[in-house]
């Protein structure tokens, strides 16, 4: 999902029996989905279980990732960088990491869009057809989706080539 889609994600957007998240515009937040690409994204069953537990723990909330006061969280990147820093996840080579920059800047290699890229690349590498991935990602053309398909690592390529029956 995109940053703003997460900011305004509500528990009511989840179809619990279908295990999908429905990305929709939200008039009450003055939020419109990019390019009006409203869509359904499948939720892995283990994540669905965690979301159910989260919902049970925070019954009074409708937003999935709100601020302490229950408002849309407009600082997801800052929050995520803090969590990553506490977990010791930093690139170690960017200027901010080398200089030990803290606060909102943190590691300059760390950005929310990396999660989206990783998810889309993983879907494509795991044989989910590109047309379906295009729909999940909310892309309006196939070329955009295929940009996320990065070359596989050498070990993955060797394993894939070794599985081919050549006769």
N, C-alpha and C positions, 0 to 999 in steps of 0.2 A: 504494500500500500504506500501511497505517497504521504508525506508529512501531514498535510492538512486533512487527509482522509482519516489518519490516526487521531488527530486532535479532536475531531468531531465524531469519532466512533462511539456508538451507543450499544448497550446490551440488546436493545430491541432490533438492532441491525442483524443479529445472529439468528439464523434459522436452525434451532437446536436439533430438530429431527432430520434435517437435510445436511447438517454439518457444513453450512456455508455462511459467509459473511456477505451481506448485501451492501455494496458501496452505493450510497444515494446522496443526493443534494439535501441540504438541511436549511430551509428557509429561516427557521428560528435563530440560526447562527449566521445567516447571510452567507452560507457556504454553497458553492456550486462545484460539482465534480468537474475536473479538467476536461475540456472538450465535450462535456455532457456525457461522458462514457460511463454511465451507471452500469454496474455489473455485479455478478456473484463470484466470490472467490472461495474455493473449497478450504475448509479448515481441517487439518490433520486431527484425528481422533484424540491423540494425547493432548494436543493444545486445547481442543474443545473441553476435555475434562478439567484442565487447569482454568479455563475461562469460567466454567460452571462453579468451581470452588471459589474463584475470585468474586463472582457475582454473589454467592452465598455469604461471603465474608463482608461484602460491602453492599448490602441490600438497599441502602438508602441512596445509592448512586445510580445514575443511568449512563454517564460517560464511562468508558472503559479505562482511560488513562487521564483522569482529571487532575487539576491542581488540588492542593490541600483544602481549598474552599469549595471544591466541586465544579469549578469552571473549566472550559476547554484549556488544555495545557499547550500553550504557545511556545514553550521552551523545551521541547522534546530533545533537541540536539544537545543543549546544555546538560539536561538531566542524564542523557545517555552517555555523554562524555565523562561525567562524574562517576557513573557506575563503572564504566570501562577503566577509568584511572584507578579506582579502588580495587578493581580486579587485576590490575597490572597489565591491561591491554593497551599498549601504545606501540607505535611503529618503531621508535628508537632512532630514526634517522632524519625526520623533518626538523626544521629549525626550532619549532616549539618544544618538541621532545628533548632535543639536545640542550636547549636553554632552560629546560624545566619549567616552562610556562604552565601556569595553572589557571583556574577559573573558566570563563566562557570560551576562551580560545582553545586551550589544550592541544592535543595532537591534531595537526592540520590535515592528516591523512584520514582522519576519522570523520565520517559524515553519514547521515541517515540513509542517503541513497544507496550506500553500499549494501545495506540489507536487501533493498529492492533488487539491485543487480544480482546479488548472490542467489536470491530466490528464483528469479527468472532464468538465470543460467542453469541452476540446479534442475528446474522443471524441464528445460530443453535437453539437458544431458541425460535425463532419466526417461527419455522417450515419450514425453508428453508432446503431442504434435504441436508445431509452431502456431497453427491457427487457434487452437485452444489457449495456448499461452498468451497469444496476442489479446484474446478476449479477457482472460484473467487480469492481465496487466493494464487493460484499458487503453491499449494502443490503437490508433486509427489506421495504421498500415503495417504490413509485414516487415518492411525494411527496418523500422524502428525496433521491432521485436528481435529480429535476427542480429542486430548490433550487440545484443546481450550475450550471444553465443560465442564465448571466448574459446580459443583452442584449448583442448584438454591437455593436462600434464603428460609428460612422456610416458610415465607408468600406466596411465589410463589408456593412452593410444596403443601401447604395446599389448595390453590385455585385450582391447577391442579387436585389434588386428589378429591376435593369436586365436580368437574365437571363431574366425571366419573359416568356413569349409571351402577350400579352393578347388575341389574336384567335383 
